[in-house]
């Protein structure tokens, strides 16, 4: 089985839409009353959730006139947040067909289909013409992509001159061990966690100018501490949360990741870069 096929299986999602509907029912809500904020805990599939998304997009300088691409869009949380918050148009692309199907349905629920669409495709060969977008975001995707140079070259290709790329990935910060499974990989065969210099080198070789870098390790530790406190106080996970996406071994996947972040082995890192005008 190829790495792409392994990843599609890892992110298969099963009966994800039905699980989300059940979660809404437990909250006394229906698909027609589930807005972007309600869905945030389950559709923002990265460390820090909505807070991390907000920080990245504010630093990216998003406005209503922009056309954006969300690379590795999952079930569409970031794309819907961008459209609903800033009024921009967003196209999401993801390797997993089931995620794209769920993303489209959730976007119908939230009334955003006129501004948000989703396509099945690889981040290494996106189904878009050159110079198609004013900006791009990528949240927790690079850990599944071995060829970082090809990824950065492809993002550079689809951005218009002056376009900015904001990425937020888990990166290696030391040589310590990673214990699997983790949220992005069942085993090491599908995990390609690289150091910041690898990302920076690939971005600059593609032609980008790196404008901003921020290690968010401490932010991540605080985020998970808050999550544990809320879970303990409520006696279990909320009706809508990442456990619906991660499946029955969600606690183990999250625990392994938190252990590595706490040990300083990995950390979420934010990068903002720009495609030059000339």
ABEGO torsion letter per residue (X at the ends): XBAAAAAAAAAAGEBAAAAAAAAAAAAGBBAAABBAAAAAAAABBBBGEAAAAAAAAAAAGBBAABBBBBBGAEAGAAAAAAAAAAGBBBBBBBABAAAAAAAAAAAAAAGAAAABBBBBEBAABBBBBBGABABBBBBGAAAABABAAAAAAAAAAABBBGBBBBBBBBBBABABBBBOBBAABABAAABBBBBAAAAAAAAAAAGBBBABBBBAAAAAAAAAAAAAAAAAAAGEBBABBAAAAAEAAAAAAAAAAAAAAAAGABBBBBBBBBBBAX
